[in-house]
Amino acid sequence: MRIIPAIDIIEGKCVRLTKGDYNTKKVYNENPLEVAKMFEASGIEYLHLVDLDGAKAKHIVNYKVLEQIATKTKLKIDFGGGLKADEDLHIAFNSGARQITGGSIAVKDPETFENWVSKYGSEKIILGADSNAGKIAIAGWQENSSEDVIPFIKEYQKKGIQYVICTDISKDGMLEGPSFELYDEIISACTNSSQGQSIKLIASGGISHIDELPRLIELGCEGVIIGKAIYEDRISLKQLEKFV
């Protein structure tokens, strides 16, 4: 299972929110590159970089931070937040993203999102399927859609999507453990697909203890995104180093 630390960006700074609420913003470091280098020094290979300003503005904003981390580390970055148009994607990939995550766009403009999958390939496009009480949340988690999580993922699996990041918003930033049941349901439902292949599910939200990681492996998660647990010293980089 891939270990993927998260850096969320507001005004160029490394922050964390609780349940996606911008009013809960806590700045952990003024310099995201410093944080990324720390991850890299611990043997981490992957990074989940979220442009929270972009999510609000509905277009890419913090691409300079992406560019800086991409050019000054060897981390393989997946980038999300506010990617709504072809131009946003072009900027993200040009700035060094290995993969991008599309959430709201997959609900509101499926045609554009499907075009991205066709154009860039399913290795590069991750479906963001963030869940609030079983429904897909959109617009930086400020709105709920009418889409149920599992049918939504299954539909996109038919269209070629391989990678899915699923955050249970009720767990996000709470440090109370991830949504094991939800991930179990998703993996079970998406394994018996007509293509006979399982989805590559990346768990996100609520990770609070190193002992939760083996359970996620057991469920079949392909990756796990860890944010606040690292910043609040619940999980040390030393522990992750051993795990990696």
N, C-alpha and C positions, 0 to 999 in steps of 0.2 A: 504494500500500500504506500502510495506516495505521500510524503509529509509536505504540506504546502502552507507555510506561514502567510499571514495576511498583513498587508499595509493598506490602510484606508487613508485617503488624502482629502483634506479640506484646506484651502488656501496654501497649498504646498507643504502642509505639515502632516505628520503621522498622527492620526487620531483613532479613537474607537467610539462607537455609539452603543447604546443599549436598545435592543428591539428596533433598530433603524431610526430612532428618534433623534433628530438633529439637536434638540435641546439638551440631550444628555452628553453632548460632545466632551471628550476628555483628550487633551493633547498629551501624547507620550514622548514625542521627539519633534523638534523643529526641522530636523534634517532626515528625511526618509532614506537617503542614500546611506547614511551612517547605519541605520537599522538593517538595510538590505545587506550591507557588507558584513555585519555581525552574523546574520543568518548564513551567508556564504562561508564565513570562517568556521562555522560549526558543521560544515559538510552538507548543508541544505542545498538542493539543486533547483527548487521550484519556488515561485512567488505568485501570490494572488494579489494583484494591485487594483484597488477600486478608487475610481474618481468620483467622490461623493458630490463635489461641486458640479461635475458633469451630469450626474444623475438628476440633480435639481434643475440644471440649466437645459437638460434634454439635448446636449451636444457635448463633444469631448472638450475638456478644459485643461486638465493637468497633464497634457502629453509631454511637457518638458521634464517632468519628474520621471515619467516612463523612460524617456530618452536617456536621461542621466543614469538611471539604474541599469538600463540595458547596455549602455556603452561602458560603464565602469564596473560591472560585475558580469559573471557568466550565468547568472540565474535565468532559468527559463520562465518567462513571465506570461501569465494569463491576465488580461486587462479587461475591466468592465466599468460600467457607469456612464450613462448618457449616450451610448452608441446607437444612433437613430438613423443615420444616413450613410450612403456609400462613402462620402467624403470622410466621415468620422472613422470608418474602418480603415480607409486608406492612410489616414494620419496615424492611427494606432499601430498598424503593421510597419509603416515607415519609421515610426519612433522606436521600434524594437520589440513589439509584442510578439510572442510565439503563437498565442491563442487569444481569442477575444470571447467574452461572454455576452450573450444577448438575452435579456429577460423580457422587459416590457414590449420590445419590438416584436418578439415572437408571438405575443398576444395581439397587439394592436395592428401590426403590419406583417402578417405571416408571409406575404408574397416577397417582400424585401428580404426577410430573414432566410427564406428558402433559397432565394437567389444567392445570398452569401454562402450558404452551404454548397451550392452548385459551383460557385466561382472559386472559392478558396479551399473547399474540401472539408470533410467532416472531422479531420484531424485538427483543424484550426479553429473551428467554430463550436463553442460550448453553449448548450442550452441552459439558461438560468431559470430554474423552476423553484421559486421561493414560495414557501407555503405558509398561509395564515389560516388556521382552522380548516385545513384541507383544500382551500382555494388558492389559486395562483395570485400572488401580490405583485403589483406593478408600480411604476412611477416612484422608484426609490422607496418602495414599500409604503407609500403614502395612500395607495388605493388597493382595493381588492377587485379582482376580475370575477367573472362568473365561471371561470374554468376550474374544473376539479383536477388536482395535481396528477393523479396516476393516468387518467385518460389523456391528459395533455401531453405527458411524457411519451406515452405509447404512440400517440398520433405522430409526434415528431420522430420517433424511432423508425416508424414506417417510411419517413421521408429521408432517412439516412443519418440522423443524429446519433453519434456514439457517446459523446461526453455530456454529462448532466451534473450541474452543481445544484444541490437542493439544500436550502437553509430553512429550518423551521424557525420562523420569526419569533415565536413565543419563547424560544430557547436562546436566541441570539444575545450574546453579551451577559447572560445571566449566570454563567459558570455553574450550572446545575446539571450538566451532562447533556449529551446530544439526544436526538430523537430516534433511538434505536428501532422502535416499532415502525415508524414511518419508513425508514430505510429498508427494513426487512420487507415491508409490503411492496415498496417500489421495485426492489430487486426481484422478488418473487413474481410480481406481475409482469415485469419486463424481460424475464428470462425465457418464458414460453412464447416468445413472439414468432410470427410466421418465418422470420429470418433465422430463428433458432440461435440467436446470440444475445448475450446479456448486455445490458447498458453499462457503461463505465461511470458508475455513480460516485460523485465526490461529495462527501458529507461535510456540512458546514453549520456552525452555530451550537453553542453550549458546551463545547469541549472544555473540560475543567481539570482532568486528571490523566496522567500517563496510562493508567490501567484501562481507560476507555478505548484506547487504540486497538488492543488485541480483539476486543469485542466487535469493533467495526471491520476488522480484517475477516473475522469469522463470518460476518454477514455477507461479505463479498464486496465491500466498498473498494473502489479503485484508488481513491485518494481521500485525504482529510485536510480541511482548511482549519488552521488554528490561529486565533487572534488574541483575544483578551487574556487567555490563560498564559500566554507567553509574557505579555506586557505586565501582568499582575503577579508574575513569578509563581504561578500555580504549576506550570510545566517549565522546567529549565532547558536551556539550549543544550546543556550537558546530557540531560535525559534523552533529548531528541537525537543528539549525536549518536548515542548508543543504539537508539531505535533505528536510525537510518542505517 
